[in-house]
Amino acid sequence: MKLFLYKSLLVFFLILILFKLTIDQLVSNYEKKFDQFFSKEFLTNIETKIRKEIKAGLEKERILSAEDALLINQLINKIQKEISGVE
C-alpha cells in the first residue's frame, strides 16, 4: 500500500511539473500579451496615431479618391432608400 501511495504521489508531481512547464507557460504568455494589448500606454499610443492620421488627412486637399467617393455615395443612397422603405 505504501508503495502504491509513493508511486501515486510521484506521478502526481510529475504531471504537475509537466503541466507547469507546458500549459501554464502558454496561458501565462497569452495573459501577458492580453494585458499588454489593453494597457494604458498601448491605448494612448493608438490614440496618438489616430490623431496624427486625422491631422494628415485634413491637411490633404482631397481625402477620398473619386472612385471611393462614388462608392460611398452609392452606399449612402442605398441605405437611405432602405430606411425610407421601412416606414
N, C-alpha and C positions, 0 to 999 in steps of 0.2 A: 504494500500500500504506500509506503514511504517512497519507494522508487517511482511509482506512478505519479505521486504528488510532485516530486522533484522534476520529472520529465515534463509534466504539465506546466509547471512554473517556468521552466526553461523555454518551452515552446511559446508560452505566452509572452515572455520578454523578447524573444527573437521576433515574433510577429509585431510587437510594439515598436521595436527598433526599426524593423523594415518599414512599418507604416510612417514613422517619423522621418525616415530618410527619403521616402518617395512621395507619398500622397500629401503629407503635411507640408513638405517643402514646396510642392506645386501649388497648393492652396495659399501658402504664405506669399509666394511670388505674385499670384493674381491679386491678393489683397493689397499688396504694396502698389501694384500698377493702378488698381482701382482708386486707392487713396490719393495717389499722385495725380490721377486724372481729374479728380474733383477737389484738388487742393485750392486754396485761396490764390496762391501765386499763379497757378496754371490758368484759372478762370480770369484773373486780372490780365494775364498775358494775352489771352484770346480776345478779351475786350479791347485791349490796346490795338491789336492787329485789325480788328473790325473797324475801329475808329480811323486808323490810317487808310484803310481801303476806301472807306466812305469819303474821306477828305480827298483822296486821289481821284475818285470818281467824280466828285463835284468840281474839281479843277479842270476836268476834260470838257471840251466843247459839247461832245455828244457821248452820252453814257452807253446807249444801246446802238447796235448796228441797225441798218434799215430792215434787214430780214428779221431780227429779233423783235423789233418794234412792231412789225406786221403780225408776227405770230402771237405776241401778247395782246395786240388789239383784237385779233380774231378770237382768242380765248375769252377775253372780257366780254365781247359781243355775244358769244355763245352762252356764257354764264348768265348774262342779263336776260337773254331770251328764255332760258330755262327757269329763271327766277320769276319772270313775269308770267310764265305759263302755269305756275303753281297756284296763283291766286284765283 
